[in-house]
């Protein structure tokens, strides 16, 4: 962040395995895809989808001024790219055991 004074934070990310445009939301008896202004991104061929990233939570660095302004990340987030296999996400006891094996 020292190299970019406009940065509000730094967050570790990894390339998504499932693209968010392929995600669906359940509403009542039906599901709907993410769409905006009659644009149906879930119908775009997978190869043409823009790259997307998942925040891993491994590393997050935030400027104090960003926090004081009421945000956790701000608008200018620098990515720290992590390989998916190196990501450690611990939500369950099994996740903990897997992390210990790494």
N, C-alpha and C positions, 0 to 999 in steps of 0.2 A: 504494500500500500504506500510505502514511502516513495516508490517510483512513480506513482500516479496520485497526485494530490486531489484529484476529483473522486477517487474511490471512497465509497462510504463503508464498504466491508469486503471481506474475502470469505468465500464459502467453498468447501470441497464438494465436487460433483463428479458423477460418473455417467457415461452415456447410458440412456435408458434401454432396457431390454424390450419393454412394451411401450410403444409410442402413445402419448396422451391423446392424439387424435383417434386412436383405436379404442379409447375408453368410453364406457356407456354409463348413464345414470338411470336408476330405477325411479320411475314416477308412477305410483299406483300400480296398475296391471301391466304397464309397458316400460320399455327402456327408450332412452333417447341419447343420441350421440351429441358430442359438443359441436355446436354450430353457431354461426354468427352471420347475421344479415343474409339468410338463405344460402350460405356457404356451407357445404357438407364435407369437411375435411376427412371424415372417415371413409369417403369414397375415392380419395386420392390413392393411386398406386403406392405401395409401401416404399418403393425405390425413390419416389419423388417427394417424400415427406421431409421437412426440415429436420436437422439433427436436434435432438432434445436431450436434456440432462436431468438427472435425479440428484437432489441434494443428499449427500451421504451422512452429514452430521459428524464426520470425523474431525473436521477443523472448521472453526468459525472465528473470524477476527472482525471486530466491529469497532469503529471509531466511537469514542465517548460522545462526540457531538451528534452522531447518528442516534444513539440511545436517548440522549437528552431531548432530541426532536420528536421522540415518541415512536421511532421505528426500530425494528430489530436488524434490518439489513440495509435500508436506504435504497436509492434508485441506481447506484453505480456499483454493482457487485462484481468483483474480480473473481473469476473461476480458478480453482486449484483442481486440475483434472487428476482423478484417481482411477486406476484400472478397476473394473467391476470385481475381479477376483480378489483384489486387495482390500475391498471395502469390508468393514466390520460393523454390522448392525445388530445390536443385542436388544431383543424384545422378549425373549423367552429363555428358559433354562437350557433348551437345546441350542439356541444361538450362542449362549455363554460357553457351552461345551465345544461347539464348533470353533469359536474364537480362540479357545485355549489350544486347540490342535494346530492352529496356523502358526 
